[in-house]
Amino acid sequence: MSRQKLTTPLDDELPLSTQEFSLISTLARSSGEVFTKEALLDLMFRYEEHPDIHRIVVILSRLRKKAKEENINLPVRSIFGKGLFFCT
């Protein structure tokens, strides 16, 4: 079982894949700061030669689906045309 998880204020836990954990961690380290998908791609996949922006979209989509299935309010918000941020 994965040790990577998101814990809510009510102690509900959402297990995270490595990439989901990386996304949440990156956003949470700068809570409130808006990150473009390109910036997230650079931070999360800096060692890959040709990372695809679509990866961020897929990771976020899977994470939102997982959170919804567990009835957990994901602390990640989108600002249309700007990017993503972690809200506390």
C-alpha positions as CSV (number, residue, x, y, z in Angstrom):
1,M,0.0,0.0,0.0
2,S,1.2,3.5,-0.9
3,R,2.5,5.7,1.9
4,Q,1.8,8.7,-0.2
5,K,-1.6,10.2,0.8
6,L,-3.6,13.3,1.2
7,T,-5.1,13.7,4.6
8,T,-8.1,16.0,5.1
9,P,-8.8,18.1,8.2
10,L,-11.3,15.3,9.2
11,D,-8.6,12.7,8.9
12,D,-10.0,11.1,5.7
13,E,-7.2,9.8,3.6
14,L,-6.8,9.7,-0.1
15,P,-4.0,7.4,-1.4
16,L,-1.9,9.0,-4.1
17,S,0.1,7.7,-6.9
18,T,3.7,9.0,-7.2
19,Q,2.7,11.5,-9.9
20,E,-0.4,12.6,-7.9
21,F,1.8,13.1,-4.8
22,S,4.3,15.1,-6.8
23,L,1.6,17.4,-8.2
24,I,0.0,18.0,-4.7
25,S,3.4,18.4,-3.1
26,T,4.5,20.9,-5.7
27,L,1.4,23.0,-5.3
28,A,1.3,22.7,-1.5
29,R,4.9,24.0,-1.1
30,S,3.7,27.3,-2.5
31,S,0.2,27.4,-1.2
32,G,-1.8,30.1,-2.9
33,E,0.7,30.6,-5.8
34,V,-0.8,30.0,-9.2
35,F,1.2,27.6,-11.4
36,T,0.8,27.2,-15.1
37,K,0.7,23.7,-16.5
38,E,3.9,24.4,-18.2
39,A,5.6,25.4,-14.9
40,L,4.2,22.3,-13.2
41,L,5.6,20.2,-16.1
42,D,9.0,21.7,-15.7
43,L,9.0,21.2,-11.9
44,M,7.6,17.7,-12.0
45,F,9.4,16.2,-15.0
46,R,12.6,18.3,-15.3
47,Y,14.7,15.3,-16.0
48,E,12.7,14.2,-19.0
49,E,13.9,15.4,-22.4
50,H,10.5,16.0,-24.0
51,P,7.7,15.9,-21.4
52,D,4.1,16.3,-22.7
53,I,1.8,19.0,-21.2
54,H,-1.0,16.5,-21.5
55,R,0.5,14.6,-18.6
56,I,-0.5,17.3,-16.1
57,V,-4.0,17.3,-17.4
58,V,-4.3,13.5,-17.1
59,I,-2.8,13.4,-13.6
60,L,-5.2,16.1,-12.4
61,S,-8.1,14.4,-14.0
62,R,-7.4,11.1,-12.3
63,L,-6.8,12.9,-9.0
64,R,-10.1,14.7,-9.2
65,K,-12.0,11.5,-10.1
66,K,-10.4,9.6,-7.2
67,A,-11.2,12.4,-4.8
68,K,-14.8,12.6,-6.0
69,E,-15.3,8.8,-5.6
70,E,-14.1,9.1,-2.0
71,N,-16.2,12.2,-1.4
72,I,-13.1,14.3,-0.6
73,N,-12.9,18.0,-1.4
74,L,-9.6,18.3,-3.3
75,P,-7.7,21.4,-2.2
76,V,-6.6,22.2,-5.8
77,R,-8.3,24.9,-7.8
78,S,-8.1,26.0,-11.4
79,I,-8.2,29.6,-12.6
80,F,-9.2,29.6,-16.3
81,G,-6.4,30.8,-18.5
82,K,-4.0,31.1,-15.5
83,G,-3.3,27.8,-13.9
84,L,-3.6,25.7,-10.8
85,F,-3.2,26.5,-7.1
86,F,-3.4,24.7,-3.7
87,C,-5.9,26.3,-1.4
88,T,-5.8,25.9,2.3
